[in-house]
Amino acid sequence: MKVFVTGVEGYIGCRLTAHLQSRGHDVLGLDTGFYRDGNLYSTPVATPRMPAWLNKDLRRVSEADLSGFDAVVHLAELSNDPLGENNPELTFKINHAGSVRLAQLARKAGVKRFVYASSCSVYGLGSQDAVTEDSPTNPQTSYAKCKVLVEQDVGPMASSDFCVTFLRNATAYGASPRMRFDIVLNDLCGLAWTTKKIALTSDGSPWRPIVHIEDICQAISCALVAPAKHVNGEIFNVGSDAENYRVREIAQVVADVFPGCELTVGSGGADNRSYRVSFAKISTKLPGFKCDWTARRGAEELRDVFSRIEMSRDIFEFRAFTRLKQLRYLSRTQQIDEEFYWRF
């Protein structure tokens, strides 16, 4: 297939490229380059080869850009809750309006498949019972609200000529050249490596399902090639039932993997987002999909990467590895304007 991937230089996107190429797909990427300052480690340029890509803002994509593609995989949005709350109005312009417009253009251009990276954060405040794709959504942030709105607005576009699939990813983790240390397992591993201490300020009781980025890539790959009758108009939670954890349990896994790490747990907490998620549907209804990673294996992967690259605390705290820090830096230094368009 010829696949157009938005956010190709991002945390997931740069690993997705290799994943799709290894399965014979021809990939063209799009990225505006907000996080290009950060590169945690280098990869060989020849294997896999870097795809052709457009250095372009999502909001400026044209129908012509999408012409000739079999599928669009859409990752490029303002990518977590703190960043979304930094400027909610702009978040809705990019994440909601920009994503719906992309789907409309893809359909007009004759693209046959559209795979959208949604999020389990749409559940917001879940019950103690595991929520399913049919459970009511309860988004608590602008980021999560936009995910719900995109699903609601793009879902009706599904037809025999335009196969639409929504992947509600659990919280991602794992090593990537375009690293993120603003997501829970990665952040805890960075703290364990650089300070040998994890001090939770809360009691760590909220539930969080987590999923390795390679398993996300696998879900995307499966959605691209599955018979349309299995995926068209469908929502899949992406993850594994066994990978639902309380935050303090994730912290304990990390502390066990990093020698000499001290773990302390606080009391209470202001973060009311908590959800356990059922992943029964994707494990039985998406042909070829199976989660291969666990939290422990992911922590071990990060420990080994940190050791090889001799990661320092300065690297761990570098602005480009935290989405909100990097966007505030680009704004403060007037490299992007108030609408997040490049000035140069």
C-alpha positions as CSV (number, residue, x, y, z in Angstrom):
1,M,0.0,0.0,0.0
2,K,1.0,3.6,-0.4
3,V,0.5,5.2,3.0
4,F,0.4,8.8,4.0
5,V,1.5,9.2,7.7
6,T,1.0,12.5,9.6
7,G,3.3,13.1,12.5
8,V,6.0,11.0,10.9
9,E,8.8,12.7,13.0
10,G,7.0,12.3,16.2
11,Y,7.3,9.8,19.1
12,I,5.3,7.0,17.5
13,G,5.6,8.2,13.9
14,C,9.4,7.7,13.6
15,R,9.0,4.0,14.7
16,L,5.8,3.5,12.7
17,T,7.7,4.3,9.5
18,A,10.2,1.4,10.0
19,H,7.3,-0.9,11.0
20,L,5.3,-0.2,7.8
21,Q,8.3,-0.3,5.5
22,S,9.3,-3.7,6.9
23,R,5.9,-4.9,5.8
24,G,6.3,-3.7,2.2
25,H,4.4,-0.4,2.4
26,D,5.5,2.7,0.6
27,V,5.4,5.6,3.1
28,L,5.2,9.3,2.7
29,G,5.3,11.3,5.9
30,L,4.1,14.7,6.9
31,D,5.4,16.7,9.9
32,T,5.7,20.3,10.9
33,G,8.9,19.7,12.9
34,F,8.1,21.0,16.3
35,Y,10.2,18.3,18.1
36,R,13.1,18.1,15.6
37,D,15.5,19.5,18.2
38,G,15.3,16.3,20.2
39,N,17.0,13.0,19.2
40,L,17.6,10.6,22.1
41,Y,19.6,8.2,20.0
42,S,20.5,7.7,16.3
43,T,19.4,5.0,13.9
44,P,21.0,3.8,10.7
45,V,19.9,5.9,7.8
46,A,19.9,2.9,5.4
47,T,17.8,0.4,7.3
48,P,15.0,1.4,7.1
49,R,15.4,4.1,4.6
50,M,13.9,7.4,5.6
51,P,10.6,8.1,3.8
52,A,10.0,11.0,1.6
53,W,8.1,13.6,3.7
54,L,6.4,17.0,3.6
55,N,7.5,19.6,6.0
56,K,4.0,21.1,6.4
57,D,1.5,22.0,9.0
58,L,-1.5,19.7,9.3
59,R,-3.8,22.6,8.7
60,R,-2.2,23.4,5.4
61,V,-2.5,19.9,3.8
62,S,-4.2,20.0,0.4
63,E,-6.2,17.5,-1.5
64,A,-3.4,17.3,-4.0
65,D,-1.0,16.2,-1.2
66,L,-3.2,13.2,-0.6
67,S,-3.8,12.2,-4.2
68,G,-2.7,8.7,-5.2
69,F,-2.5,7.3,-1.6
70,D,-4.3,4.1,-0.5
71,A,-4.4,5.1,3.1
72,V,-3.9,7.9,5.6
73,V,-2.6,7.2,9.2
74,H,-3.3,10.3,11.3
75,L,-1.0,10.8,14.3
76,A,-0.2,14.5,14.1
77,E,-2.0,16.5,16.9
78,L,-1.1,18.4,20.0
79,S,-0.3,15.3,21.9
80,N,-1.2,15.2,25.5
81,D,-3.4,16.7,28.2
82,P,-1.1,19.4,29.6
83,L,-0.3,20.7,26.1
84,G,-4.0,20.7,25.2
85,E,-4.8,22.7,28.2
86,N,-2.1,25.2,27.5
87,N,-4.4,26.8,24.8
88,P,-7.7,25.0,24.6
89,E,-9.0,27.1,21.8
90,L,-6.0,26.4,19.6
91,T,-6.2,22.7,20.6
92,F,-9.7,22.5,19.2
93,K,-8.6,24.2,15.9
94,I,-5.7,21.8,15.4
95,N,-6.9,18.5,16.9
96,H,-10.6,18.7,16.1
97,A,-11.0,20.9,13.1
98,G,-7.7,20.0,11.5
99,S,-8.3,16.3,11.9
100,V,-11.8,16.4,10.5
101,R,-10.6,18.5,7.5
102,L,-7.8,16.0,6.8
103,A,-10.4,13.1,6.7
104,Q,-12.6,15.2,4.3
105,L,-9.7,15.9,2.0
106,A,-8.6,12.2,2.1
107,R,-12.1,11.1,1.0
108,K,-12.2,13.7,-1.8
109,A,-8.7,12.6,-3.0
110,G,-9.9,9.0,-3.4
111,V,-8.0,7.6,-0.4
112,K,-9.6,4.3,0.6
113,R,-8.6,4.0,4.3
114,F,-8.3,6.4,7.2
115,V,-6.8,5.2,10.5
116,Y,-7.1,7.7,13.3
117,A,-5.0,7.5,16.5
118,S,-7.5,8.2,19.3
119,S,-7.0,7.6,23.0
120,C,-8.3,5.8,26.0
121,S,-8.3,9.2,27.7
122,V,-11.8,9.7,26.2
123,Y,-13.1,7.5,29.1
124,G,-11.8,10.1,31.7
125,L,-13.5,8.9,34.8
126,G,-14.2,5.2,34.5
127,S,-15.9,2.9,37.0
128,Q,-14.1,0.1,38.7
129,D,-15.4,-2.1,35.9
130,A,-13.4,-2.2,32.7
131,V,-14.8,0.1,30.1
132,T,-15.4,-1.1,26.6
133,E,-15.7,0.7,23.2
134,D,-19.5,0.8,23.9
135,S,-19.1,2.5,27.3
136,P,-20.0,6.2,27.5
137,T,-17.1,8.6,27.1
138,N,-16.3,11.1,29.8
139,P,-13.4,13.2,28.6
140,Q,-11.9,15.5,31.2
141,T,-9.5,17.6,29.1
142,S,-9.5,19.5,25.8
143,Y,-7.2,16.8,24.3
144,A,-9.6,14.0,25.2
145,K,-12.7,16.1,24.2
146,C,-11.2,16.6,20.7
147,K,-10.6,12.9,20.3
148,V,-14.3,12.3,21.0
149,L,-15.4,15.0,18.6
150,V,-13.2,13.6,15.8
151,E,-14.7,10.2,16.2
152,Q,-18.2,11.7,16.1
153,D,-17.5,13.8,13.0
154,V,-15.4,11.4,11.0
155,G,-17.3,8.2,11.9
156,P,-20.3,9.1,9.6
157,M,-17.9,9.4,6.6
158,A,-17.3,5.7,6.6
159,S,-18.6,4.1,3.5
160,S,-17.9,1.3,1.0
161,D,-15.4,3.6,-0.6
162,F,-13.8,5.1,2.6
163,C,-12.9,2.7,5.4
164,V,-12.5,4.6,8.7
165,T,-11.0,3.0,11.8
166,F,-10.4,4.5,15.2
167,L,-7.7,3.2,17.5
168,R,-8.1,4.3,21.1
169,N,-4.6,3.8,22.3
170,A,-3.7,3.2,26.0
171,T,-1.0,5.5,27.3
172,A,2.1,4.8,25.2
173,Y,5.6,3.9,26.4
174,G,8.8,2.7,25.0
175,A,12.1,3.9,23.5
176,S,12.0,6.2,20.4
177,P,14.5,8.5,18.8
178,R,12.0,11.3,19.2
179,M,11.6,10.4,22.9
180,R,8.8,11.6,25.2
181,F,9.4,11.8,28.9
182,D,6.0,13.4,29.7
183,I,4.2,10.0,29.7
184,V,4.0,7.9,32.8
185,L,6.3,4.9,32.4
186,N,8.9,6.8,30.4
187,D,9.0,9.5,32.9
188,L,9.4,7.1,35.9
189,C,12.2,5.3,34.1
190,G,14.0,8.5,33.5
191,L,13.7,9.5,37.1
192,A,14.9,6.0,38.2
193,W,17.9,6.2,36.0
194,T,19.0,9.8,36.7
195,T,18.0,10.2,40.4
196,K,17.6,6.6,41.6
197,K,14.4,7.9,43.3
198,I,10.7,7.9,42.4
199,A,8.6,10.0,44.7
200,L,4.9,9.9,43.9
201,T,3.2,13.0,45.1
202,S,-0.2,11.2,45.1
203,D,-1.2,7.8,46.4
204,G,-0.9,6.4,42.8
205,S,-4.3,4.9,42.9
206,P,-5.7,6.0,39.5
207,W,-5.9,3.3,36.9
208,R,-3.9,3.6,33.7
209,P,-3.8,1.1,30.8
210,I,-0.4,1.3,29.0
211,V,0.8,0.0,25.7
212,H,4.2,-0.1,24.0
213,I,4.6,1.9,20.8
214,E,5.5,-1.2,18.8
215,D,2.1,-2.7,19.8
216,I,0.5,0.5,18.6
217,C,2.4,0.2,15.3
218,Q,1.2,-3.4,15.1
219,A,-2.5,-2.3,15.6
220,I,-2.1,0.3,12.9
221,S,-0.5,-2.1,10.5
222,C,-3.3,-4.7,11.1
223,A,-6.0,-2.0,10.6
224,L,-4.5,-1.0,7.2
225,V,-4.7,-4.5,5.8
226,A,-7.7,-6.1,7.5
227,P,-10.8,-6.8,5.4
228,A,-12.9,-3.7,5.5
229,K,-15.9,-5.6,7.0
230,H,-13.8,-6.1,10.2
231,V,-12.6,-2.5,10.7
232,N,-14.8,0.0,8.8
233,G,-16.5,2.4,11.2
234,E,-15.1,0.5,14.1
235,I,-13.4,1.7,17.3
236,F,-10.8,-0.5,19.0
237,N,-9.2,0.0,22.4
238,V,-5.5,-0.7,21.8
239,G,-3.7,-2.6,24.6
240,S,-4.0,-5.7,26.7
241,D,-6.2,-6.5,29.6
242,A,-3.0,-7.6,31.6
243,E,-1.5,-4.1,31.1
244,N,-4.1,-2.2,33.2
245,Y,-2.2,-0.9,36.2
246,R,-2.6,1.6,39.0
247,V,0.1,4.3,38.7
248,R,1.8,3.1,41.9
249,E,2.0,-0.4,40.3
250,I,3.8,1.0,37.3
251,A,6.2,2.8,39.6
252,Q,6.9,-0.5,41.4
253,V,7.7,-2.3,38.2
254,V,10.1,0.5,37.3
255,A,11.7,0.5,40.7
256,D,12.2,-3.3,40.5
257,V,14.0,-3.0,37.1
258,F,16.3,-0.1,38.0
259,P,18.8,-1.3,40.7
260,G,19.0,0.9,43.7
261,C,15.9,2.9,42.9
262,E,13.9,4.1,46.0
263,L,10.1,4.4,45.7
264,T,7.9,6.5,47.9
265,V,4.2,7.0,47.6
266,G,2.2,10.1,48.8
267,S,-1.4,10.5,49.8
268,G,-4.4,11.6,47.8
269,G,-3.9,13.4,44.5
270,A,-5.5,16.1,42.3
271,D,-5.6,13.9,39.1
272,N,-9.1,12.4,38.9
273,R,-8.6,10.6,35.6
274,S,-8.9,6.9,36.3
275,Y,-10.0,4.2,34.0
276,R,-9.6,0.4,33.5
277,V,-10.1,-0.7,30.0
278,S,-11.2,-3.9,28.3
279,F,-9.2,-4.9,25.3
280,A,-11.3,-7.9,24.5
281,K,-12.5,-6.5,21.2
282,I,-9.1,-5.9,19.6
283,S,-7.8,-9.2,20.7
284,T,-10.6,-11.1,19.1
285,K,-11.9,-8.8,16.2
286,L,-8.8,-7.3,14.6
287,P,-7.1,-10.0,12.5
288,G,-3.5,-10.5,13.3
289,F,-3.2,-8.3,16.4
290,K,-1.6,-9.4,19.6
291,C,0.2,-7.3,22.3
292,D,3.8,-8.5,22.7
293,W,5.1,-6.1,25.3
294,T,4.7,-5.8,29.1
295,A,5.5,-2.9,31.4
296,R,8.5,-4.8,32.8
297,R,9.9,-5.5,29.3
298,G,9.4,-1.9,28.4
299,A,11.2,-0.7,31.5
300,E,14.1,-3.1,30.7
301,E,14.2,-1.7,27.2
302,L,14.5,1.8,28.4
303,R,17.1,0.9,31.1
304,D,19.3,-0.7,28.4
305,V,18.9,2.3,26.0
306,F,19.8,4.7,28.8
307,S,22.9,2.7,29.6
308,R,24.1,2.5,26.0
309,I,23.7,6.2,25.4
310,E,25.0,7.2,28.8
311,M,21.9,9.3,29.4
312,S,22.5,12.2,31.8
313,R,20.0,14.2,33.8
314,D,20.4,17.1,31.3
315,I,19.3,14.9,28.5
316,F,16.4,13.5,30.5
317,E,15.2,17.1,31.2
318,F,15.9,18.5,27.7
319,R,12.9,20.5,26.6
320,A,12.3,18.7,23.3
321,F,11.5,15.5,25.1
322,T,8.5,17.1,26.9
323,R,5.9,18.4,24.6
324,L,4.7,21.4,26.6
325,K,8.2,22.6,27.4
326,Q,9.2,22.5,23.7
327,L,6.1,24.4,22.4
328,R,6.5,27.1,25.1
329,Y,10.1,27.4,24.1
330,L,9.2,27.9,20.4
331,S,6.6,30.4,21.4
332,R,8.9,32.3,23.8
333,T,11.7,32.5,21.2
334,Q,9.2,33.7,18.6
335,Q,9.9,30.8,16.3
336,I,6.1,30.0,16.1
337,D,3.3,32.5,16.3
338,E,0.2,32.6,18.5
339,E,-1.5,30.1,16.2
340,F,1.5,27.7,16.3
341,Y,2.5,28.5,12.7
342,W,6.3,28.8,12.0
343,R,7.5,32.4,11.6
344,F,10.5,31.5,9.6
